[in-house]
Amino acid sequence: MDCGAVFVKYVLFIFNILFVICGILLITFGSIMVSTIKDFTSLDATFTANSVAIIILTLGCLIFVVAFLGCCGAIRENACFLTTYSVIMLVLLISQLILIIFVWVEHVQIGQSLEKIVETIWDQRKSSDGILLDTMQRTFKCCGLHNAADYLSLTVPASCCDSPTNGSCSAATAVFRPGCLSAVDDVWDTNANIIKYAGLGVTAIELVAFIFACCLANQTRNNARRQNY
């Protein structure tokens, strides 16, 4: 194997180590999103929010497995492994681009779906599903729909502050917390930017790895053919 092929081999190996790390980060990020939303699954409107988190989690698992396959193929110079890795990597590239485009195009619509979820939870606060409101207020550290004043003369629930007293929260403490609508919007805006820009960065790296894997697989086949003559 010439110097160029050796360079491609070790660069591909290093790239796949980075992919393993990226896969772990996506798995962690997707798991956090799923665990944040899972308490709201009794509402049909959560489908859109859950689907994005599940797609991220699934892609993270796939990237981790494929990166491990790429590491083995690069180190062992196995043409079969490298070809399989290249095909799967191409599918992943297309899938990630679709996800990024979806989030980019539907960013506002997904945010509106999340706002409807928040409004539904607020409307159900006096029903048997009232526990969802407490869960949301603790998760996003918010209080009320727009702010703590939404409770008017009602007792501010303990979920509106970190250190409740006698099962309730003082209005003076809760007033400093944002409303749940704005809090959820902020969380989604932050997560959407991570998905878009970090996703583009990962996709660019994967494109380079795909090209290198194709080159190394071709070089490995050529070496095998030469040895047969």
Secondary structure, DSSP 4 states (H G I P E B T S, - for coil): --HHHHHHHHHHHHHHHHHHHHHHHHHHHHHHHHHHHGGGTTSGGGHHHHHHHHHHHHHHHHHHHHHHHHHHHHHHT-HHHHHHHHHHHHHHHHHHHHHHHHHHHSHHHHHHHHHHHHHHHHHTTTSGGGHHHHHHHHHHT--SSSSGGGGTTSPPBGGGSSS-BTTB--HHHHTTSPPHHHHHHHHHHHHHHIIIIIHHHHHHHHHHHHHHHHHHHHHHHHHHHHHT-
